[in-house]
Amino acid sequence: MRDVIGAATAAQTYFRASMDGCVAYMNTYTIPKLVQNRVRTWYNYTWASQGMLDESELLDKMPLVMRIAIAVDINLATFQKIQLFQGCDQQMLVDMLLRLKSIIYLPGDYVVMKGDIGKEMYIIKSGAVQVVGGPDNSIVFVTLKAGCVFGEISLLQSAKDGGNRRTANVRAYGFANLFVLEKKDLFDILVHYPESQKVLAKKGRQLIKSKAAAGAPAKEEKQKGLALFGQKPPTPKLLKAFGNLRKAGLLDKLKKAEEET
Ligand SMILES: Nc1ncnc2c1ncn2[C@@H]1O[C@@H]2COP(=O)(O)O[C@H]2[C@H]1O
């Protein structure tokens, strides 16, 4: 019993020390009170909701086999239900779970801003976000809840013609606890799963179409540019010319003429 109380007190002390350190830091740099209050709210909410400030601190110390067991136990079922990942290799999903980072956004925080370059996608762990636009972001295109994915459009398209830009603003609706998957991590994983690459590219195309139809402004020309894994490079001009020669039988004629001379 004494051990349990001791551990709880140690955790509380750690939390207080972290928050006090952060407040001292903000005071040193005379950070505006409004921002300071938001940071305090973040600390308090994060601590109250998950009993720690950074889950990865805890998990990173564990052997891989334990991290896999925990990740599978807590999150695999959620990921298996995500439409975007259906049909993907199960092992790929496990690899993905190991790369996730957890982050909490405060009510009204913008998670992604239209026009920014997309470098990560998000899966909602708990809470909700809204895809917004129009004057003062007053139009709510859709509200996304736990288990939904967002921020994937700019990841699944090629950088060509600005396809890697965010297509809409996404704002936390209440406290939003999100998983973040970085583009680099996603692409590193997919290199090992060519079949899942194809599944994801196809799903991505379908989702982009349905989301654009649902209201938010994914541009028509961007849908065509879906190039998760790059497009086939164009055939060099010289090779094309060579191909045409063969087709026309010109090559044979030239050879014959050469032999006759
Ligand atoms: N109509 C929609 N329905 C659901 N989500 C959307 C819709 N339009 C845009 N989004 C999401 O908003 C995100 C903004 O960043 P991305 O363009 O990377 O990816 C976008 C989608 O995930």
The ligand as a MOL file (V3000), in Angstrom:
LIG
                    3D

  0  0  0     0  0            999 V3000
M  V30 BEGIN CTAB
M  V30 COUNTS 22 25 0 0 0
M  V30 BEGIN ATOM
M  V30 1 N -15.1940 16.7180 -47.0140 0
M  V30 2 C -14.2930 16.2420 -46.1640 0
M  V30 3 N -14.6310 15.2760 -45.3140 0
M  V30 4 C -13.7500 14.8010 -44.4340 0
M  V30 5 N -12.4810 15.2540 -44.3350 0
M  V30 6 C -12.0750 16.2110 -45.1630 0
M  V30 7 C -12.9580 16.7390 -46.1180 0
M  V30 8 N -12.2760 17.6800 -46.8100 0
M  V30 9 C -11.0190 17.7160 -46.3080 0
M  V30 10 N -10.9090 16.8370 -45.3100 0
M  V30 11 C -9.7140 16.5590 -44.4860 0
M  V30 12 O -9.0960 17.7940 -44.1630 0
M  V30 13 C -7.7070 17.6100 -44.3710 0
M  V30 14 C -6.8900 18.8370 -44.6270 0
M  V30 15 O -5.5520 18.4190 -44.8660 0
M  V30 16 P -5.3070 17.3950 -46.0760 0
M  V30 17 O -5.6320 18.0710 -47.3360 0
M  V30 18 O -3.9710 16.8040 -45.9180 0
M  V30 19 O -6.3900 16.2380 -45.8220 0
M  V30 20 C -7.6850 16.7190 -45.6230 0
M  V30 21 C -8.7320 15.7070 -45.2770 0
M  V30 22 O -8.2320 14.7090 -44.4290 0
M  V30 END ATOM
M  V30 BEGIN BOND
M  V30 1 1 1 2
M  V30 2 1 2 3
M  V30 3 2 2 7
M  V30 4 2 3 4
M  V30 5 1 4 5
M  V30 6 2 5 6
M  V30 7 1 6 7
M  V30 8 1 6 10
M  V30 9 1 7 8
M  V30 10 2 8 9
M  V30 11 1 9 10
M  V30 12 1 10 11
M  V30 13 1 11 12
M  V30 14 1 11 21
M  V30 15 1 12 13
M  V30 16 1 13 14
M  V30 17 1 13 20
M  V30 18 1 14 15
M  V30 19 1 15 16
M  V30 20 2 16 17
M  V30 21 1 16 18
M  V30 22 1 16 19
M  V30 23 1 19 20
M  V30 24 1 20 21
M  V30 25 1 21 22
M  V30 END BOND
M  V30 END CTAB
M  END
